[in-house]
Structures are given as C-alpha cells and as structure tokens.
Amino acid sequence: MKDSDLTHAVIGAAIEIHRNLGPGLLEAVYEECLARELTLSDISFERQKPIPLVYKDLKLECGIVSIFSWLVVLSSRLSRD
C-alpha cells in the first residue's frame, strides 16, 4: 500500500468514527474505535507505543504515543501541505 493510500484509509477511518460518534468523548473511546476500524481495514498498527522521552537529562519511561495522537499529528501535517 502506498503512503497516500494508507493516509487516505486512516483518515477515512477517523471520519467514519466521527460520523458515528461525534465529538466530545474521551480520547480512549476514539482510540478503541480507531483500533477497530484499522483492524477491519487490515491496517497494522501499534497502540500506546513507548517513545524515548528525556527531561533535563532524566530519561522518563512514561512517554507514549497513542494511535489517536498519531492520527492527529498526521492530519496536522497533511493540512500544511
């Protein structure tokens, strides 16, 4: 799958969720639904992915990126192009 096809499929999944649920729910709800949509679309993903995070030379183990957060970042990058 090309990057543009993958991007289209992921954003389409998010739009489907928004159409069904609307705004105002907790991020965890949208993340669960996005995981379901991606699974139904046979798109591989990882949830709550740990990322290295350093604060004032202290390595923290609490940094994570949820698939929902990744989608928000992806959408913001696309809107700048």
C-alpha positions in Angstrom: 0.0 0.0 0.0 1.4 3.4 -1.0 1.7 6.1 1.7 -1.0 8.1 0.1 -3.4 5.1 0.1 -2.6 4.4 3.7 -3.1 8.0 4.7 -6.4 8.0 2.9 -7.5 4.8 4.6 -6.6 6.0 8.1 -8.2 9.4 7.7 -11.3 7.7 6.2 -11.4 5.5 9.3 -11.3 8.6 11.6 -14.0 10.3 9.6 -16.2 7.2 9.9 -15.8 7.2 13.7 -16.5 10.9 13.9 -19.7 10.5 11.8 -20.9 7.7 14.1 -19.9 9.1 17.5 -19.5 12.8 17.0 -17.2 15.0 19.2 -16.8 15.2 23.0 -15.9 11.7 24.1 -12.7 10.7 25.9 -9.7 10.0 23.7 -9.7 6.4 24.9 -13.1 5.9 23.2 -11.9 7.2 19.9 -8.6 5.2 20.2 -10.6 2.0 20.8 -12.8 2.7 17.8 -9.9 3.6 15.6 -8.2 0.3 16.5 -11.3 -1.5 15.4 -11.6 0.4 12.1 -7.9 -0.2 11.4 -8.3 -3.9 12.2 -11.3 -4.2 9.9 -9.3 -2.5 7.2 -6.4 -4.9 7.7 -4.0 -2.0 8.6 -1.3 -2.9 11.0 -0.7 -0.6 13.9 0.6 -0.5 17.5 -1.2 1.0 20.4 0.3 3.0 23.2 3.8 2.9 21.6 6.6 3.8 24.0 8.8 6.6 22.9 12.1 7.8 24.4 11.5 11.0 26.5 14.2 13.0 28.2 13.5 15.9 30.5 16.5 17.9 31.8 18.9 14.9 31.3 16.4 12.5 33.1 15.2 9.6 31.0 11.5 9.1 31.5 9.7 5.8 30.9 6.2 7.4 30.7 6.3 8.7 27.1 3.8 7.0 24.8 2.1 7.8 21.6 -1.4 6.5 21.1 -2.7 5.7 17.6 -5.2 8.5 18.1 -2.4 11.0 18.8 -0.5 9.8 15.8 -3.6 10.4 13.7 -3.9 14.0 15.0 -0.2 14.6 14.1 -0.7 13.1 10.7 -3.7 15.2 10.0 -1.9 18.4 11.0 1.0 17.6 8.7 -1.3 17.0 5.8 -3.2 20.2 6.3 0.1 22.2 6.0 0.9 20.6 2.6 
